[in-house]
Amino acid sequence: MGNKALKTLFIIICTAVILSLIFTGCSLFGEGEEQAAEETVTEEEDETAQEEIAASSIITTITLWDCLEPRERMALMESRDQFLSAYRDINLETRHFRSQEELEDQFEAASLAGAGPQLLLLDFDGVYRLAPSNVVKEIVDEVDYAFVLDGLKEISAYNSRDYVIPFRAYNMLTLFYNEDIVENIPRDFEEVFAYIEQVNALENEEEDIGQYGFLLNESQADWIIPFVGGYNGWIIDYASSSLTLDSAAMEKTLEFLDYSYTQTGLLEGGLEYGDISELFKTGAAHMIIDYYSNAEEYEEAGIDVGLAKIPRVWEGTRYPTPNISGLGFMININTYEEQLDASREFIDFMISQDIQDDWNSSTLTLPAFTNLEESSDPLIGAALEQAGICRGKPYDQILMVIINAINDNVESLLAGDIIPGDAALKIQEDAIRLRSGIAPLEPKQEEVQEEDGNAENNDSRENQ
């Protein structure tokens, strides 16, 4: 083999070696890039996992206890879901109790032990049970009470300190009228009496018996108490919890009843609540006074319902002032720092315009605030006008005493056994005796209505 051939062979071998080295290097480089990429992805996944762990560690969990009726309970769950979607850093747990008494018992024990939920949503009666036990925080700057309904403001406090953040209002009487029949809403009871006389005259002409221009449930004190407020008095002093039943306003209220039922017979007496309700459902009663929560029931009966403030009192210038109660938030005295901030966030969310609108449409309660946008629903608008002049419903134990004393003496008054002035004095005396335990209390008004199958008409939430 010549030198030329050897050179050619040598060149071929060198080329092969070089190409082999080149391909090997490329392969090693490619594997290095792939490995580096895999390491980068792994690092990013680790960082994401660490961020998720860090985020979960800063979520603040708060707990709310309630004793709501089914309809309100559903509204609360819907509001809770909306809140959790908007506030990812807060977790809200809830527990439902079948009665407020059970809730208060368990909460008081837990809070005294340094535990318990951060929030309660319950009836305003909770103030009188929990505030004296020093288990709930005083409300200082969580809400501006200047925009709270006056009646709810009156029962938010204990010993001149506020303990409830008002949320919703309910349990309020107002005027119901049949819009298909009543053209002009009476502005005062003089006009109510004139309308009654007009209906009675038509009955005599057309022999159409069984029509009532207006009916009042005089057998139950809840329907009488508003007139005491209309005559510029009231049944209790909220600051001292003392009874104020022996007043000129109470005497004038009793004179109004005596005039309406006994002297003139303008108002039909002896009808039970169920009778009055049924007469309104059939169109035989043109106007009645009833709880706002029953508007839906009358609409379902086919009545074109209108609502308005109860007309101004007879021989007076003021509107009657029904009792009003509501739902409110209370904060556990053991709530601090992040949990207190989260609780305030939830309360602010619940009293916002959107949530209040949701509850307007899904429950038979009313907003507790006066600075919200006007509702497009005329019934809600009219009911809020009435709510604006209502007085706070006294604590149940005190109210039961007042109701018993009024019921007994109004019955004697209308039977002609006692005059208004003496009856007002005796109402005060009887209430004091009942409160001191000297005399036994009759069954609560709600229990009486349950026996008649009408319990829902004394508590606006019982028919929800």
Sequence and secondary structure as in RCSB ss.txt:
>XXXX:A:sequence
MGNKALKTLFIIICTAVILSLIFTGCSLFGEGEEQAAEETVTEEEDETAQEEIAASSIITTITLWDCLEPRERMA
LMESRDQFLSAYRDINLETRHFRSQEELEDQFEAASLAGAGPQLLLLDFDGVYRLAPSNVVKEIVDEVDYAFVLD
GLKEISAYNSRDYVIPFRAYNMLTLFYNEDIVENIPRDFEEVFAYIEQVNALENEEEDIGQYGFLLNESQADWII
PFVGGYNGWIIDYASSSLTLDSAAMEKTLEFLDYSYTQTGLLEGGLEYGDISELFKTGAAHMIIDYYSNAEEYEE
AGIDVGLAKIPRVWEGTRYPTPNISGLGFMININTYEEQLDASREFIDFMISQDIQDDWNSSTLTLPAFTNLEES
SDPLIGAALEQAGICRGKPYDQILMVIINAINDNVESLLAGDIIPGDAALKIQEDAIRLRSGIAPLEPKQEEVQE
EDGNAENNDSRENQ
>XXXX:A:secstr
  HHHHHHHHHHHHHHHHHHHHHHHHHHHHHHHHHHHHHHHHHHHHHHHHHHHHHHHT EEEEEEE   HHHHHH
HHHHHHHHHHH TTEEEEEEE S HHHHHHHHHHHHHTT S SEEEEETTHHHHHGGGT B   SSSS GGGB H
HHHHTSEETTEE  EEEEEE  EEEEEETTT SS  SBHHHHHHHHHHHHHHHHHHT  S BS B  TTSGGGTH
HHHHHTT  SEETTTTEE  SSHHHHHHHHHHIIIIIIS  S  S  HHHHHHHHHTTSBSEEEEEGGGHHHHHH
TT  EEEE   B TTSSS    EEEEEEEEEBTT  HHHHHHHHHHHHHHTSHHHHHHHHHHSS EESBSSS   
S HHHHHHHHHHTT EE   HHHHHHHHHHHHHHHHHHHTTSS HHHHHHHHHHHHHHHHHTSS     HHHHHH
HTT GGGTSTTTT 
